[in-house]
Amino acid sequence: MMKSVVLFVAGYLISIASYAQPKERPYVVLVSFDGFRYDYVSRFKPPYFQEFIRKGAAAEGLIPSFPSKTFPNHYTLVTGLYPGRHGLVDNAFYDPALHQYYAIRDRAAVRNPGYYGGTPLWQLAQQQGLKTASFFWVGSEAAIQGKYPDYCFDYDESVPNKQRVDQTIAWLKLPPAERPHFISLYFSLVDTEGHHSGPNSQALREIVLQADSLLGHLMHGLKTVALPVNVILVSDHGMMELSNTPKTFVSIPNLFDTRDSSIVFVNGGTQTHIYTHKADSLYDVLKKKEYHFKVYKRKEMPTQWHYNHERAGDLLLVIEPGYYFQDQPRRAGPQPAVFGAHGFDPGVEKNMQGIFYAAGPNIKQRATLPPFENVHVYPFIATILGLAMPPIDGDPDILKEIYKKR
């Protein structure tokens, strides 16, 4: 009897001691596989992705913001704002106030904080006392509100993908005072191949399996880290196969005089932004030429795009899915039969949907969600990290059913 009492008291004291110890604040690793379409897992059966989903939560799709392009949506994921709110309205555009062009390969523009609105997650965490890190993410190269992530790199596509994973694990092995609680990690390989050979090619399947091996490498690495790490896998958009034939392309020089100096335009393939004081008269001209595209005045754009921003243009040409704007003659020589494209209205084209999968100590297992808009990822991560949020477009209630308190 005495032995039983002693064991009970000892067990009680141990439980009290463990309960009294404060639980370590969670960590979040946000991983983007650019261009990873919502159905690639079901079609290509990548084993590590399948295992990840079994152990965590999955959405049927992640709906990108309009337009379904890389830069606007990566920045939406880390600000919780629509592109028309945070200001990064496309991969390339013109800023009438700055009288400057923004383009993703223009290093000076990419590093100019004047283009980036909102409070990125790395800054939100910093403002509330946490370290942050980014191995490539849109906005991380600019001193937004005067700050970079605590650890970051300028984008260099040549950096091996495995090295990016290894650095992520190394960050998590830093001493507690130096260790980042929020890390963003980016891979472009799926998007690159999707553009080249389309979303239905054997080459794309092989690249998805390469991405799968990177996920496996990350998850194996996390087993060496005794920390409460939540991993969230996302993509910025999906991909659509287009036929590489003349009938696919709508020529912009056939629509208006591109040599007119009073008209500034930026062609993004699926949208063309037009900046001009001739908006009303040019609109009338373009309206009569609508064929596989529509023309919008800025203040008449559909409200669900949340796109009323001066950088979006005075006029916007929006192509029908399956077609593509071109402003230069097609290059000579043989062309591949198909190619991949994105940027189409995600409210019209389901193939623009990306992925959302999450697993970790703060994620319910085997939970599923219908497709949801990507503005809601930001408040979910902020909730996991225990961060107070600024006003955003995302709603923390959208993902509350997969959140688990520790």
Secondary structure, DSSP 8 states (H G I E B T S, - for coil): -HHHHHHHHHHHHHHHHHHHS-----EEEEEEETT--TTHHHHH--HHHHHHHHHSEEES-EE--SS--HHHHHHHHTT---HHHHS--SSEEEETTTTEEEETT-HHHHT-GGG--S--HHHHHHHTT-EEEEES-TTTTS-BTTB--SEE----TTS-HHHHHHHHHHHHTS-TTT-EEEEEEEE-HHHHHHHHH-TTSHHHHHHHHHHHHHHHHHHHHHTTS-S-EEEEEE-S---EEEE-SGGGEEEGGGTS-TT-TTEEEEE-SSEEEEEETTHHHHHHHHHHT-SSEEEEEGGGS-GGG----GGG-SEEEEE-TT-EEESS---SS---SEEEE--S-TTT-GGG-B-EEEESTTB-TTEEE--EEGGGHHHHHHHHHT----S-S--TTTTGGGB---
